Amino acid sequence: MTAVSIIAGDVARFPLLKKDLMGNIEQDEDMNYLLNVKSTSNTSARQWKFAMTVNTILTGNSFSRILRDPISGKPLEFQFFRPSETTVEETNDHELIYTFRDRLNGKEIVCTAEDVIHWKFFSHDTILGRSPLLSLGDEISLQNGGLNTLIKFFRDGFSSGIIKLKGAQLNGEARKKARMDFEQMREGSTGGSPLVFDDTQEYTPLEIDTNVLQLITSNNFSTAQIAKALRVPSFKLGVNSPNQSVAQLTEDYVTNDLPFYFDAITSELALKVFDDEERRKYRVDFDTRSVTGRNVDEIVKLVNNQILTPNQALIELGKECSTDPNMDRYQSSLNYVFLDKKEEYQSMKGGETRMPKRIKMKGPLIPNNSQEAYDYFGLEAVSAKAITDSFPEDNSDIVLEVNSNGGLVTVGSEIYTALKSYPGNVTVEVTGMAASAASVAIMGADKVLISPTAQIMIHKALYGYVSGNSDDLDKASNALKSSDQAIVNAYVAKTGLEESVIIDMMKNETFMSASEAVEKGFADEVMTFEDIGTVASLESGLLPQAVIDDFYANRSKRKSEIQNMLREVEKEELLRGL
C-alpha cells in the first residue's frame, strides 16, 4: 500500500491545466474549478483524484459519472462510484454501457461511455483495466514465506545439534532411538524452553549463518519488484541509498515514470470533458513545474537565446501573460548578427545598429504657442515644435506613433515638411486615427504602417468661422482652395493617384480602413499585431481660442498662486517637524 499511496498522492497533488496544441496555457475557470478545486458534490478535487487513482491501481478500474449542464452539455461535477457498484457491458454494436448501483438506496443509473470517467492504467481489451498487482503474486508469496519462517524460528527455536552419549558405541538402531527420545523430550517446548540431559549425554547445537537469516528476513528483492511493476523509485520505498540527490531522483520520477499514469488520466479527461471541437484545439496536462520547472536563470537564458518569448517565459514561471504584444516577440541581442548580414549591418549608422526613437503624435495638431496651455490643462495635443524638438540629434531613425483627429492644416503641413526633410529614416505607425491635417502630416514619412483597426480620413480644408464682406469671403475661399491644392500635392506624391481622384475623395470626406488605405497607397503595410482600440469620435479636441487667450492673460497670476500654495505647504511641514 505504500507504493500505491505514493502514486495516488503524486497524481492528486499536481494541478491539471488546459493547453492549446502549442503548449500554451488556456485560462478556463470552469474546468479549473472542476479538476482542481471541487470535483464532486461532497469532496475536493484532490480527494477525488486520490480515490480514483487508488481504485485504479488496486482493482484495475475506477469510475465517476459526469453530471452535465442540460443546455450547454458542459460537465458540472462528477459522481464517484466504487468498482463494486459498477457494471460494464459491451453491446452488439460494440458500445459500452455502464450501470451504477447506489449502495445506499439501491437505485440503478445507466450511462453511455461519453458520460463516464473511466480510468484504467493497464488494459488488454480497451474495455476493462487490470491491476498491476496481479503480476506480483510470486513476490508477495516470497515475502509471506520469509515472514512465516522467521515467526516459526522464534516460536520453536532452532533445535538442530549433535548429541554425544559418553562411553557407548551405538549401532544405527540405537542412534535412531536416541534421536527419537530427544525429540520426544522437546515436544511441546518453545524457543525459550530449557533442555535437560543426564551426565551420560552431551549436546552441542549447530550454529546458523547470519546471512541465511538475513536472506529470510530481507524483502529487498520483493520491494524492488513491486517498485518496478508500479513505476515507483526504489528510494521512495527505502530500499537503497542512491548516489543521486533526492531532488534529481524525484525530477526523474516525475518526468519519466509518472507520465505512465498521467497520460492515461489526461487522455480520458480530454475525451470526456471536451467536446469534439475543443478536442481538436486543446489538451489536458498535469502541471509539474513545481518539480520539473526551470529556475529563473535558465529561463532568462532561453529568452536571451530566442528559444522562448517573454510571455512563454512567464508561463514557465507560472505567471500570467502580459497583454503587451511585444511580449510575444523573440528578443535578440544586437551583439550577434547573421554572417551574410554582417557587412550590411556594419554599414548602417557607422557600424552601429540602434533601436529607432519613438515619438508620439497624439491629439489635435496645435500652434506652437498653444502647447503650454494644453499641457497646463493636461490635454493631449501636439505642435510641430514638439515633434521637431523630439528628433534625435544624431539623425538616427524614428518611429512616429499617430492617433490624431487632425487640427490646423498649417501645423500638418509643417510636420509633413519636417518629416520629409529629416535625414534619418521615418516610419509612421497609425494606431488609431490619422484624420484631416494628421493625414497630411504622415505623408512625409518614408513608410506608413497602419493598425488593422485604425483609419485614415481625408477631406477638403475647412474654416471654422468667417466674417466680413464679399471680398473677405473671396479671400477665405481662395485660401481654402490653396490649402486644398497643397493637401492634394502631398497625397498625390505619396499615393501616385490622379489629382481628380484625390479631389473627389476629399469632397466626399473619405474614411479608409487599414486595408483600403494600403490599397489606395495612403499606407504601405498593415501592422501585424492585433487588439488596437478603435476611435469612436472625430472631435478635433482643439481648445477654444478664448480659453487659450485667458490662460496666457492670467498665466503670471496662476504661477503666483501656485508658488504661494507651495510656501504654505512648506510652512506646515516645518511646523509639524517642530
Long-range contacts (C-beta under 8 A, 24 or more apart in sequence): 2-237, 3-226, 3-227, 3-230, 3-232, 3-236, 3-237, 4-54, 4-57, 4-58, 4-230, 5-54, 6-232, 6-236, 7-53, 7-57, 7-230, 7-231, 7-232, 7-258, 7-261, 8-49, 8-50, 8-51, 8-53, 8-54, 8-57, 9-50, 10-254, 10-258, 11-49, 11-50, 11-53, 11-258, 11-261, 11-262, 11-265, 12-46, 12-47, 12-49, 12-50, 12-53, 13-46, 14-286, 14-287, 14-288, 14-290, 15-286, 15-287, 16-266, 16-269, 16-284, 16-285, 16-286, 16-287, 17-284, 17-285, 17-286, 17-287, 18-282, 18-283, 18-284, 19-282, 19-283, 19-284, 19-285, 20-281, 20-282, 20-283, 21-281, 21-282, 21-283, 24-312, 24-315, 25-315, 26-282, 30-74, 31-273, 34-75, 34-76, 34-77, 34-78, 34-273, 35-269, 35-273, 35-284, 38-77, 39-64, 39-77, 39-78, 40-64, 40-77, 40-78, 40-79, 40-80, 41-77, 41-79, 43-80, 48-78, 48-80, 51-80, 52-80, 52-117, 52-119, 53-119, 53-261, 55-82, 55-83, 56-119, 56-120, 56-121, 56-129, 57-121, 57-131, 57-132, 57-133, 57-230, 58-131, 58-133, 59-83, 59-131, 60-120, 60-121, 60-122, 60-123, 60-128, 60-129, 60-130, 60-131, 61-86, 61-88, 61-118, 61-119, 61-120, 61-128, 61-129, 62-118, 62-119, 63-98, 63-100, 63-116, 63-117, 63-118, 63-119, 64-116, 64-117, 65-98, 65-100, 65-109, 65-111, 65-115, 65-116, 65-117, 66-115, 66-116, 66-117, 66-272, 66-273, 68-115, 73-275, 75-272, 75-273, 78-117, 88-118, 88-127, 88-128, 90-127, 96-127, 114-272, 115-272, 116-272, 117-268, 117-269, 117-272, 118-268, 119-264, 119-265, 119-268, 120-264, 121-260, 121-261, 121-264, 132-229, 132-230, 133-229, 135-229, 136-225, 136-226, 136-229, 139-221, 139-222, 139-225, 139-226, 140-222, 142-221, 142-222, 143-219, 143-222, 146-216, 146-217, 146-218, 146-219, 149-216, 150-213, 150-216, 150-217, 153-191, 153-213, 154-191, 155-190, 155-191, 156-190, 156-191, 157-189, 157-190, 157-191, 157-192, 157-193, 158-191, 158-205, 158-206, 158-208, 159-186, 159-205, 160-205, 160-206, 161-203, 161-204, 161-205, 161-206, 162-203, 162-204, 162-206, 163-201, 163-202, 163-203, 164-201, 164-202, 164-203, 164-204, 165-200, 165-201, 166-199, 166-200, 166-201, 166-202, 167-200, 168-200, 231-257, 231-258, 231-260, 231-261, 232-257, 233-257, 250-291, 251-291, 251-292, 254-288, 254-291, 254-292, 255-288, 255-292, 258-286, 258-288, 262-286, 287-318, 289-316, 289-318, 293-317, 293-318, 303-331, 304-331, 304-333, 306-330, 306-331, 306-332, 323-531, 325-529, 325-530, 325-531, 349-396, 354-396, 354-397, 356-396, 356-397, 356-398, 356-399, 356-425, 356-427, 357-390, 357-392, 357-396, 357-397, 357-398, 357-399, 358-398, 358-399, 358-400, 358-401, 359-387, 359-390, 359-391, 359-398, 359-399, 359-400, 359-401, 360-400, 360-401, 361-387, 361-400, 361-401, 361-402, 361-403, 361-404, 361-415, 361-438, 361-441, 362-401, 362-402, 362-403, 362-404, 363-403, 363-404, 363-541, 364-404, 364-405, 364-406, 364-407, 364-540, 364-541, 364-542, 365-404, 365-406, 365-407, 365-408, 365-411, 365-412, 365-415, 365-437, 365-438, 365-441, 366-407, 366-408, 366-411, 366-542, 367-408, 367-411, 370-543, 370-548, 372-551, 373-543, 373-547, 373-548, 373-551, 373-552, 374-543, 376-551, 377-543, 377-551, 379-541, 379-543, 380-541, 381-407, 381-541, 381-542, 383-411, 384-411, 384-414, 384-415, 384-418, 387-415, 387-418, 388-418, 391-418, 391-422, 392-424, 395-422, 395-423, 395-424, 396-424, 397-424, 397-425, 397-426, 397-427, 398-422, 398-424, 398-425, 398-426, 398-427, 399-427, 399-428, 399-429, 400-426, 400-427, 400-428, 400-429, 400-442, 400-445, 401-429, 401-431, 402-428, 402-429, 402-430, 402-431, 402-432, 402-434, 402-438, 402-441, 402-442, 403-430, 403-431, 403-432, 403-433, 403-434, 403-454, 403-535, 404-433, 404-434, 404-435, 404-438, 405-433, 405-435, 405-436, 405-438, 405-535, 405-537, 405-538, 405-539, 405-540, 405-541, 406-435, 406-436, 406-437, 406-438, 406-439, 406-457, 406-540, 407-436, 407-437, 407-438, 407-540, 407-541, 407-542, 408-437, 409-436, 409-437, 409-440, 409-461, 409-483, 409-486, 409-487, 411-437, 411-441, 412-436, 412-437, 412-438, 412-439, 412-440, 412-441, 413-437, 413-440, 413-441, 413-486, 413-490, 415-441, 415-444, 416-440, 416-441, 416-442, 416-443, 416-444, 416-490, 417-444, 418-444, 419-444, 419-445, 420-444, 429-527, 430-454, 430-455, 430-456, 430-517, 430-523, 431-532, 432-532, 432-533, 432-534, 432-535, 433-457, 433-535, 433-538, 435-538, 436-540, 439-522, 440-487, 440-490, 440-491, 443-490, 443-491, 443-493, 443-494, 443-522, 444-490, 447-524, 447-525, 448-494, 448-522, 448-523, 448-524, 449-523, 449-524, 449-525, 449-526, 449-527, 450-514, 450-517, 450-518, 450-523, 450-525, 450-526, 450-527, 451-514, 451-526, 451-527, 451-529, 451-532, 452-514, 452-526, 452-527, 452-530, 452-532, 453-514, 453-530, 453-531, 453-532, 453-533, 453-534, 454-514, 454-532, 454-534, 454-535, 455-511, 455-512, 455-513, 455-514, 455-517, 455-534, 455-535, 456-511, 456-512, 456-517, 456-522, 456-523, 457-509, 457-510, 457-511, 457-512, 457-538, 458-487, 458-491, 458-502, 458-505, 458-506, 458-509, 458-510, 458-512, 458-522, 459-506, 459-509, 459-510, 460-484, 460-487, 460-506, 460-507, 460-509, 461-487, 491-522, 494-521, 494-522, 495-520, 495-521, 495-522, 496-521, 497-521
